[in-house]
């Protein structure tokens, strides 16, 4: 993914409010979000080339998303797939901090990434281009293709609009629609506000919008996740496909996350 906006322990009803865009080359084969046949507790889209995912949740209360850290000068085409980090976490029962501790030893093998992962009790951010994992307190956060809360236009504007949507939208459906509207913003940044990440000015401009469009690369899906304090989860994904076969296709899931199991797990290993 290229943008994750989220509010953790801020909303009076939802413990987590999250909105994210996945940007990818159009030719990369992808399956829309669903509960996987081989992992029936895991809800995620699927990268049909490498087998991993960019964002997913489980009925046991685990949540994980990833963005790439943009640094083409250090890109290693032989590095392992970063999307498999998400499935590794979602499939396992290890506490979040234990998973991150083990990951630290092999994190340099991967191209740059940001992880946002946790359960119903704890949420962490970690980047292999940053420092140690950060346990997140209550707040509104954003991460794109740099470090957490790097003040790129899409991050700053996205966080402001997320906070506004939470304050303004009283009904759940209005909040979901409001978040999807935020994720559809195609306005690019002014040239003077563009970062310099090594991809050239034209691509910096294309990549500066929340929703990305270009002939070969762009936003493939937009996701919204609302999780109540009691574990009731509402997930929505809208897919965008250049071949039009799934363009505008919407997936919705409502299910219960097992907060008790997640809390007991933390108690056993804390």
Buried (B, 14 or more C-beta within 10 A) or exposed (E): BBBBBBBBEBBEBBBBBBBBBBBBEBEEEBBBBBBBEEBEBBBBBBBEEBEBBBBBBBBBBBBBBBBBBBBEEEEEEEEBBBBBBBBBBBBEEBBBBEBBEEBEEEBEEBBBBBBBBBBBBBBBBBBBBBEEBBEBEEEBBBBBBBBBBBEBBBBBBBBBBBBEBBEEBEEEEEBBBBBBEBBBBEEBBEEEEBBEBEBEEEBBBBBBBBBBBEEEBBBBBBBBBBBBBEBBBBBBBBBBBBEEEBEEEEBEBEBEBBBEBBBEBBEEEE
